[in-house]
Amino acid sequence: MHRRRLLSPLSLLFWIGVAYVPALSGYFFGPDRWYHRLHKPDWTPPDSVFGPVWTSLYATLGISVYLVARKDKHPLLPWAIGLFFLYQLLNAAWSPLFFGLHRPDLSLVCVGVQWFALVSMIRAFIKIRPAAGLLQIPHLLWVTFAFALNAAIWHLNR
């Protein structure tokens, strides 16, 4: 069997695994009594929505970065992978800031920078592999919603 074909499924699993790493911060820093006592907008989804949404977004993110990484000779690949890791770092930082430190203000800044990192990553992905970037449009919509929700929570609890 050709080596590249053998490595392809392992590479896909690797990138999906890397995409799920920020979920660990959500596991250690999740909704608590403080969060449930906050004033939240009426359009706040129930807690049970967040897990399935993030699970599907992490899976599609892993697939997207896998598709991009397969274009190993593309000159934008290091930039795109760097943006992916920047986005992952910001994503992992949000839960400790919001739930751990109880700082909706700092987490709002974090998700704002995260949004710009995601847009930049999507643009780079589209230049390398258009399907990989387009696959992240639901992710961008969710992070946009998360920004609005974070902003509303910060505003209602200042």
C-alpha positions in Angstrom: 0.0 0.0 0.0 1.2 3.5 -0.8 2.6 5.2 2.2 0.6 8.4 1.6 -2.7 6.4 1.5 -1.8 4.7 4.8 -0.9 8.0 6.5 -4.0 9.8 5.2 -6.5 8.3 7.8 -4.0 8.7 10.6 -3.4 12.3 9.6 -7.1 13.0 9.5 -7.4 11.5 13.0 -4.4 13.6 14.2 -5.9 16.9 13.0 -9.4 16.1 14.4 -7.7 15.3 17.7 -5.8 18.6 17.7 -9.0 20.4 16.8 -10.6 19.0 20.0 -7.8 20.2 22.4 -9.6 23.4 23.4 -12.5 21.3 24.6 -10.3 20.4 27.6 -10.5 23.9 28.9 -14.3 23.7 28.7 -14.2 20.5 30.6 -12.1 22.0 33.4 -13.8 25.4 33.3 -17.5 25.0 32.6 -20.8 26.6 33.8 -21.0 26.9 37.5 -23.2 28.6 40.1 -21.6 32.0 39.2 -22.7 31.6 35.6 -26.2 30.4 36.5 -26.7 33.5 38.7 -25.7 35.9 35.9 -28.3 38.0 34.1 -28.4 36.6 30.5 -30.4 37.7 27.4 -33.6 35.9 26.7 -32.0 34.4 23.5 -29.3 32.5 25.5 -29.4 28.9 24.5 -29.8 26.2 27.2 -26.5 24.7 28.4 -27.3 21.5 26.6 -26.9 23.2 23.2 -23.2 24.2 23.6 -21.7 20.7 23.8 -23.2 19.3 20.6 -22.5 22.5 18.7 -18.8 22.7 19.7 -18.4 18.9 19.1 -19.5 19.3 15.5 -17.5 22.5 15.0 -14.3 20.8 16.3 -14.9 17.9 14.0 -15.3 20.1 10.9 -12.3 22.2 12.0 -10.2 19.1 12.1 -11.4 18.0 8.7 -10.6 21.5 7.3 -7.1 21.7 8.6 -6.5 18.2 7.4 -7.6 19.2 3.9 -5.3 22.2 4.0 -2.3 20.3 5.5 -2.5 17.9 2.5 -1.5 20.8 0.3 2.0 20.5 1.8 3.8 22.5 -1.0 1.5 25.5 -0.9 3.4 28.7 0.1 0.5 29.8 2.4 0.4 26.6 4.4 2.7 27.7 7.3 0.6 30.9 7.7 -2.7 28.9 7.6 -1.5 26.4 10.1 -0.1 29.2 12.3 -3.5 30.9 12.2 -5.2 27.6 13.1 -3.0 27.3 16.2 -3.5 30.9 17.2 -7.3 30.3 16.9 -7.0 27.2 19.0 -5.0 29.0 21.7 -7.6 31.8 21.9 -10.4 29.3 21.9 -8.8 27.4 24.8 -8.3 30.6 26.7 -11.9 31.7 26.6 -13.4 29.2 29.2 -10.7 29.9 31.9 -11.3 33.7 31.4 -15.1 33.5 31.5 -15.8 30.6 33.8 -12.6 30.4 35.8 -11.8 34.0 36.4 -15.4 35.2 36.1 -14.3 37.9 33.7 -16.9 38.5 31.0 -14.9 41.6 30.0 -11.6 39.8 29.3 -13.4 36.9 27.7 -15.2 39.4 25.4 -11.8 40.7 24.3 -10.6 37.1 23.8 -13.6 36.1 21.7 -13.2 39.3 19.6 -9.6 38.5 18.8 -10.6 34.9 18.3 -13.2 36.0 15.7 -10.5 37.9 13.7 -8.2 34.9 13.9 -10.9 32.7 12.6 -11.7 35.0 9.7 -8.0 35.2 8.8 -7.7 31.4 9.1 -10.8 30.9 6.8 -9.4 33.3 4.2 -6.1 31.5 4.2 -7.8 28.1 4.0 -9.9 29.3 1.1 -6.8 30.3 -0.8 -5.3 26.9 -0.3 -8.3 24.6 -0.5 -11.7 26.5 -0.9 -13.8 23.7 0.5 -11.8 23.7 3.7 -12.5 27.4 4.2 -16.1 27.2 3.3 -16.6 24.3 5.7 -15.8 26.8 8.5 -18.6 29.2 7.7 -20.9 27.6 10.4 -18.0 28.0 12.8 -17.7 31.7 12.0 -21.5 32.1 12.5 -21.3 30.4 15.9 -18.3 32.4 17.1 -20.1 35.6 15.9 -23.1 34.5 18.0 -20.8 33.7 21.0 -19.3 37.2 20.7 -22.8 38.7 20.8 -23.8 36.5 23.7 -20.6 37.3 25.7 -21.1 41.1 25.0 -24.7 40.9 26.2 -23.8 39.0 29.4 -21.0 41.5 30.1 -23.4 44.4 29.5 -26.2 43.0 31.7 -23.8 42.3 34.6 -21.6 45.4 34.8 
